[in-house]
Amino acid sequence: MAEPEFDATGVGISRMLRSLTRAGHVLVRDGELVLLTSYGSEIDSAPVDEVRISGYGLRDQALATLRGRSYLLRLGRGHREGLLSALRTARAKAAAERGVLGR
């Protein structure tokens, strides 16, 4: 398993009005965005090509849509920009690999 491109702990993760965890874990690794509880159980994951992040007007928060399911991520100071950057990098890597492999 490769080192994650992005790794944030202490992230609040909610779905609609329901809080799933107040101290979750968000990872971008191996071309996937992974949402974990504070105990390490997977909440959801999706390939970076199927992830949409919106954060317009939200300070230190992001609305992540994974395969049609929306989650509010309360990332904390400066982590939103890091997440967006890691997703761009992971998407570029995946596109380059597809181009090289001809998929």
C-alpha positions in Angstrom: 0.0 0.0 0.0 1.4 3.4 -1.0 1.7 6.4 1.2 -1.5 8.5 1.1 -1.5 11.7 -1.0 -3.8 13.3 1.7 -4.4 12.3 5.3 -6.5 14.3 7.7 -7.6 13.2 11.2 -10.2 14.7 13.5 -12.6 15.4 10.7 -16.3 15.7 11.4 -18.3 13.7 8.8 -22.0 14.1 8.5 -24.6 12.8 6.0 -27.7 15.0 5.7 -28.5 15.9 9.3 -26.9 12.8 10.8 -23.4 13.1 12.3 -21.5 9.9 11.4 -18.3 10.8 13.4 -16.9 13.9 15.0 -13.3 12.7 14.8 -13.1 10.8 11.5 -10.3 10.2 9.1 -10.1 11.3 5.4 -7.6 9.7 3.1 -6.7 10.0 -0.6 -4.6 6.9 -1.5 -4.2 4.5 -4.4 -6.6 6.6 -6.5 -9.4 6.5 -4.0 -11.0 8.9 -1.5 -11.7 7.0 1.8 -13.8 8.2 4.7 -13.2 6.4 8.0 -14.7 6.6 11.5 -12.5 7.4 14.4 -12.2 3.6 15.1 -11.0 3.0 11.5 -14.2 1.5 10.1 -14.9 2.5 6.5 -17.8 4.8 6.1 -17.5 5.1 2.3 -14.9 5.2 -0.5 -14.8 5.9 -4.2 -12.3 6.2 -7.0 -11.2 9.9 -7.3 -12.8 10.1 -10.8 -16.2 9.5 -9.2 -15.7 12.1 -6.4 -17.0 15.6 -6.5 -16.0 18.2 -3.9 -17.7 21.5 -3.4 -16.6 24.0 -0.9 -17.8 27.4 -2.2 -18.7 29.6 0.7 -17.9 27.0 3.3 -14.9 27.8 5.5 -12.8 24.8 6.3 -15.6 22.5 5.2 -16.3 20.6 2.0 -19.3 18.9 0.5 -18.1 15.6 -0.9 -20.2 13.5 -3.2 -19.1 9.9 -3.5 -21.1 7.8 -6.0 -24.2 10.0 -5.5 -24.0 10.1 -1.7 -23.2 13.5 -0.1 -21.1 14.0 3.0 -20.3 17.2 4.8 -16.6 17.2 5.9 -15.6 19.6 8.6 -11.9 19.5 7.9 -10.4 22.2 10.0 -7.8 24.8 9.3 -6.3 24.7 5.8 -7.1 21.1 5.1 -9.7 21.8 2.4 -7.1 23.2 0.0 -4.9 20.1 0.7 -7.8 17.8 -0.1 -8.6 19.6 -3.4 -4.9 19.5 -4.4 -4.6 15.8 -3.5 -7.7 15.0 -5.6 -6.3 16.9 -8.6 -3.0 15.1 -8.3 -4.6 11.7 -8.0 -6.9 12.3 -10.9 -3.9 13.4 -13.1 -2.0 10.2 -12.1 -5.0 8.0 -12.9 -5.4 9.7 -16.3 -1.7 9.3 -17.0 -1.8 5.6 -16.1 -4.9 5.1 -18.3 -3.1 6.8 -21.2 0.0 4.7 -20.8 -1.9 1.5 -20.3 -4.4 2.3 -23.1 -7.5 1.8 -21.0 
